[in-house]
Amino acid sequence: MLDVFKKWYQRNFSNPQAVILAVLLLFGLLIVIYMGGMLAPILIAIVIAYMLEGIVALLEQYKIPRLGAVIVVCLIFLLLLLFLILLMIPVLSQQVTQLIQELPNQLDKGQQTLLRLPEMYPEIFSESQVSDMVTDVRKQITTMGQAFLSFSLSSIPIFFAVVIYCILVPLLVFFFLKDKELIINWLKKYLPKERGLAAQVWLEMDLQIGNYVRGKITEIIIVGAVSYVTFLIMGLNYAMLLGVLVGLSVIIPFIGAAAVTIPVAMIAYFQWGWSADFAWLLLAYGIIQALDGNVLVPLLFSEAVNLHPVAIIVAVIVFGGIWGLWGVFFAIPLATLVKAVLNAWPSLPPPDEPVVES
């Protein structure tokens, strides 16, 4: 057994660059696990900087100095963000409050629907089963209400944290964009000289992450806006709240779209019941999801490395468990990183296989 492990080690770690790459990956993983929460403002700023870098580079092509391009892009971004916050936050707060107030009535409607199931489908549902379902639903709602109340009572520290983020993050974004080359060159000074393999993987991942962040933010905005306009035109209650949820659902591949379907369908059912309006709403929502998966995603992520759906789902589960929301958001580029490392990893042939010289 020891001999087998020794041969495996010699085959995969005989190259010093492979050892350096492994150490850098392990170091990065430990930072993410143990310091991810502390470094959240920096991570948010890096994501936004990646998103804005493409616009800055485009302005530089028109002979605009980088400092001027960074100032213009940051100002436009802050103005748009401020406009969205002032426009959306009051409406979202009002719709959330209204939904909470109407929740008991909607629960009564849902309970009446469940109580009719034994009459409509006696061979499938019994009164005891329906009674247990109603009890479980009420318990879940009570738990959610208590959690929401606890969150409301502890929201003051969160408010101050948000205020600090609103100051720190824009400053970090500005300096990340302005001094991009300076920061990268400073980091290079503290890396080992024999880092050719790590540099190869980094160049590939830098392009992948940049494309992914810009594409994902664009997808969130487009899907959320189209969903909101569709719900508003069709007269669905809480159109903006549901539009935001649908937009954010694209962060989690496959799973997010399935999860957000439940609140959309439930609110539509409580508003219209089993009617033509309910069917048309679900049809429109299904078309939005189909266009997102089959048209928008291929256009935005055409340069991304193809990954099997199973690999994406496993990446969401694994990296989400390690890194929370950030792991879910970066599940695809992190899975691409694993694939890039495996493809670039130098390994010697087994001792019983001859070395083929080119």
C-alpha positions in Angstrom: 0.0 0.0 0.0 2.8 2.4 0.9 4.5 1.6 -2.4 1.3 2.4 -4.4 1.0 5.8 -2.6 4.7 6.5 -3.3 4.2 5.8 -7.0 1.1 8.0 -7.1 2.9 10.9 -5.3 5.9 10.7 -7.7 3.7 10.6 -10.7 1.6 13.7 -9.7 3.9 15.8 -7.5 7.4 15.3 -9.0 7.0 18.6 -10.8 7.8 21.6 -8.5 5.3 23.7 -10.3 2.5 21.2 -9.5 3.5 21.4 -5.8 3.3 25.2 -5.9 -0.1 25.1 -7.6 -1.4 22.7 -5.0 -0.1 24.9 -2.1 -1.7 28.0 -3.7 -5.0 26.2 -4.1 -5.0 24.9 -0.6 -4.1 28.4 0.8 -6.9 30.0 -1.1 -9.4 27.3 0.1 -8.4 27.9 3.7 -8.8 31.6 3.3 -12.3 31.1 1.9 -13.4 28.7 4.6 -12.0 30.6 7.6 -12.0 34.2 6.5 -14.8 34.4 3.9 -17.2 36.3 6.2 -14.5 38.8 7.2 -13.5 39.4 3.6 -17.1 39.8 2.3 -16.7 43.6 1.4 -13.5 42.8 -0.6 -15.2 39.9 -2.4 -18.2 42.0 -3.3 -15.9 44.8 -4.6 -13.9 42.2 -6.7 -17.1 40.9 -8.2 -18.3 44.5 -9.1 -14.8 45.4 -10.4 -14.9 42.3 -12.7 -18.3 43.4 -13.9 -17.2 47.0 -14.7 -13.7 46.1 -16.1 -15.1 45.3 -19.5 -16.7 48.8 -19.8 -13.5 50.5 -18.6 -11.5 48.5 -21.2 -14.0 49.5 -23.9 -13.5 53.2 -23.0 -9.8 52.8 -23.1 -10.0 51.6 -26.7 -11.4 55.1 -27.5 -8.2 56.7 -26.2 -9.7 57.7 -22.8 -7.1 57.6 -20.0 -7.8 54.7 -17.6 -8.3 57.1 -14.6 -10.9 59.1 -16.5 -12.6 55.9 -17.7 -12.7 54.5 -14.2 -14.2 57.7 -12.7 -16.9 57.8 -15.4 -17.8 54.2 -15.1 -17.9 54.3 -11.3 -20.1 57.5 -11.2 -22.5 56.0 -13.7 -22.7 52.7 -11.7 -23.3 54.5 -8.4 -26.0 56.7 -10.0 -27.8 53.7 -11.5 -27.5 51.8 -8.2 -28.8 54.8 -6.2 -31.7 55.2 -8.6 -32.6 51.5 -8.4 -32.4 51.5 -4.6 -34.6 54.6 -4.3 -37.1 53.2 -6.8 -37.2 49.6 -5.7 -36.7 49.5 -1.9 -39.9 51.3 -1.0 -42.0 49.2 -3.4 -40.4 46.0 -2.3 -40.9 46.9 1.4 -44.5 47.7 0.8 -45.2 44.5 -1.1 -43.4 42.4 1.5 -45.5 44.0 4.3 -48.7 43.6 2.3 -47.9 39.9 1.6 -47.3 39.2 5.3 -50.6 40.9 6.2 -52.5 38.9 3.6 -50.7 35.6 4.4 -53.4 34.4 7.0 -56.2 34.9 4.4 -54.2 33.0 1.8 -53.5 30.2 4.2 -57.2 29.9 4.9 -57.8 29.6 1.1 -55.1 27.0 0.9 -56.5 25.1 3.8 -60.0 25.1 2.2 -58.5 23.7 -1.0 -56.7 21.0 0.9 -59.8 20.0 2.8 -61.6 19.5 -0.5 -59.0 17.0 -1.7 -60.6 13.9 0.1 -63.9 14.7 -1.6 -62.3 15.2 -5.0 -59.8 12.3 -4.9 -60.9 9.9 -2.1 -58.7 7.1 -3.5 -55.6 9.2 -3.1 -56.1 11.5 -0.1 -57.8 10.7 3.3 -59.0 13.3 5.8 -56.3 12.3 8.3 -53.6 12.9 5.7 -55.0 16.3 4.8 -55.2 17.2 8.5 -51.6 16.3 9.0 -50.6 18.4 5.9 -52.5 21.4 7.3 -50.9 21.0 10.7 -47.4 20.8 9.1 -48.0 23.8 7.0 -49.1 25.9 10.0 -46.1 24.8 12.0 -43.8 25.8 9.1 -45.5 29.2 8.8 -45.2 29.7 12.6 -41.5 28.9 12.5 -41.0 31.3 9.6 -42.9 34.0 11.4 -40.7 33.6 14.5 -37.6 33.7 12.4 -38.7 36.8 10.6 -39.5 38.5 14.0 -36.1 37.5 15.3 -34.5 38.9 12.2 -36.4 42.2 12.6 -35.3 42.5 16.3 -31.6 41.9 15.3 -31.7 44.1 12.2 -30.0 47.1 13.8 -26.4 45.7 13.6 -27.2 44.5 10.1 -28.2 48.0 9.1 -24.9 49.5 10.4 -23.0 46.7 8.5 -24.9 47.7 5.3 -24.0 51.3 5.8 -20.3 50.4 6.2 -20.5 48.2 3.1 -22.0 51.1 1.2 -19.0 53.2 2.0 -16.2 50.6 1.8 -17.3 48.7 -1.3 -17.4 51.7 -3.7 -14.0 52.8 -2.5 -12.6 49.3 -3.0 -14.1 49.1 -6.5 -12.6 52.4 -7.5 -9.1 51.4 -6.4 -9.3 47.9 -7.8 -10.1 49.4 -11.2 -7.7 52.3 -11.0 -4.7 50.3 -9.7 -5.4 46.9 -11.2 -1.9 46.4 -12.7 -0.3 47.9 -9.6 -2.1 45.4 -7.3 -1.4 42.4 -9.5 2.3 43.3 -9.8 2.5 43.7 -6.0 1.0 40.3 -5.4 3.4 38.7 -7.9 6.3 39.8 -5.8 5.3 37.5 -3.0 4.6 34.4 -5.2 7.3 31.8 -6.0 9.2 32.3 -9.2 8.4 28.8 -10.5 4.7 29.5 -11.0 4.3 28.9 -14.7 1.6 26.2 -14.2 -0.3 28.4 -11.7 0.0 31.4 -14.1 -1.4 29.2 -16.9 -4.4 28.2 -14.8 -4.9 31.8 -13.5 -5.0 33.3 -17.0 -7.7 30.9 -18.1 -9.7 31.5 -14.9 -9.3 35.3 -15.0 -11.0 35.3 -18.4 -13.6 32.8 -17.3 -14.5 34.5 -14.1 -14.7 37.9 -15.8 -17.0 36.6 -18.5 -19.1 34.7 -15.9 -19.6 37.7 -13.5 -20.6 40.1 -16.3 -22.8 37.5 -17.9 -24.5 36.5 -14.6 -25.2 40.1 -13.6 -26.6 40.8 -17.0 -28.8 37.6 -16.8 -30.1 38.6 -13.4 -31.1 42.1 -14.7 -32.7 40.9 -17.9 -34.6 38.0 -16.4 -35.8 40.0 -13.4 -36.9 43.0 -15.6 -38.7 40.8 -18.1 -40.5 38.9 -15.3 -41.5 42.1 -13.6 -43.0 43.6 -16.8 -44.8 40.4 -17.6 -46.3 40.0 -14.1 -47.2 43.7 -14.1 -49.0 43.5 -17.5 -50.9 40.4 -16.5 -52.0 42.0 -13.2 -50.2 39.6 -10.8 -50.0 40.8 -7.2 -46.5 41.6 -5.9 -45.1 41.9 -9.4 -41.9 43.6 -8.4 -41.2 41.3 -5.5 -41.7 38.2 -7.6 -39.7 39.7 -10.5 -36.7 40.3 -8.1 -37.0 36.7 -6.9 -37.1 35.3 -10.4 -34.1 37.4 -11.3 -32.1 36.3 -8.3 -33.1 32.7 -8.9 -30.7 32.4 -11.9 -27.8 32.6 -9.4 -28.5 28.9 -8.6 -28.5 26.9 -11.9 -31.5 24.5 -12.4 -32.4 24.5 -8.7 -33.2 28.3 -8.5 -35.7 28.2 -11.3 -37.5 25.2 -9.8 -37.6 26.8 -6.3 -39.0 30.2 -7.4 -41.8 28.6 -9.4 -43.5 27.6 -6.1 -44.1 31.2 -4.8 -45.1 32.4 -8.3 -47.6 29.6 -8.8 -49.0 29.9 -5.2 -49.6 33.7 -5.4 -51.2 33.3 -8.9 -53.4 30.5 -7.6 -54.5 32.5 -4.5 -55.3 35.5 -6.7 -57.1 33.7 -9.5 -57.7 30.1 -8.5 -58.0 27.5 -11.3 -58.7 29.9 -14.1 -57.5 31.0 -17.5 -55.5 33.8 -16.0 -53.7 31.3 -13.8 -52.9 29.1 -16.8 -51.7 32.1 -19.0 -49.5 33.3 -16.1 -47.8 29.9 -15.8 -47.4 29.7 -19.6 -45.8 33.2 -19.7 -43.5 32.2 -16.8 -42.6 29.0 -18.5 -41.7 30.8 -21.7 -39.4 33.2 -19.8 -37.6 30.3 -18.2 -37.3 28.5 -21.6 -35.9 31.6 -23.3 -33.5 32.1 -20.4 -32.1 28.6 -20.6 -32.1 28.1 -24.3 -31.4 31.6 -25.7 -30.0 34.1 -23.1 -27.6 31.7 -21.3 -25.9 30.5 -24.6 -25.5 34.1 -25.7 -24.1 35.4 -22.5 -21.9 32.4 -21.7 -20.8 31.3 -25.1 -17.1 31.5 -24.1 -17.6 29.4 -20.9 -16.3 25.9 -20.7 -19.0 23.3 -21.2 -19.8 21.4 -18.0 -22.2 18.5 -17.6 -25.4 19.4 -15.6 -24.4 16.8 -13.0 -21.1 18.6 -12.5 -22.9 21.9 -12.1 -25.3 20.6 -9.5 -22.5 18.9 -7.6 -20.5 22.1 -7.7 -23.5 24.1 -6.4 -23.9 21.6 -3.5 -20.2 21.4 -2.6 -19.1 25.0 -3.0 -22.4 26.3 -1.5 -21.8 24.1 1.6 -18.2 25.5 1.9 -18.8 29.1 1.0 -22.5 29.8 1.3 -24.1 32.2 -1.2 -20.7 33.1 -2.7 -20.1 29.4 -3.3 -23.4 29.1 -5.1 -22.7 32.2 -7.2 -19.3 31.1 -8.2 -20.2 27.4 -8.5 -19.7 27.3 -12.3 -16.3 29.2 -12.5 -15.1 27.2 -9.5 -16.1 23.9 -11.2 -14.3 25.3 -14.3 -11.2 26.0 -12.1 -11.2 22.3 -11.0 -11.5 21.2 -14.6 -8.7 23.6 -15.7 -6.4 22.3 -13.0 -7.1 18.7 -13.8 -6.4 19.4 -17.5 -3.2 21.3 -16.9 -1.8 19.1 -14.1 1.5 17.7 -15.1 1.9 14.0 -14.3 4.5 11.4 -15.3 3.4 8.1 -16.9 3.2 5.1 -14.6 6.5 3.2 -14.2 5.3 0.3 -16.4 4.4 2.6 -19.3 7.1 3.8 -21.6 7.6 7.5 -22.1 6.7 8.6 -25.6 9.1 11.1 -27.0 7.9 13.6 -29.5 
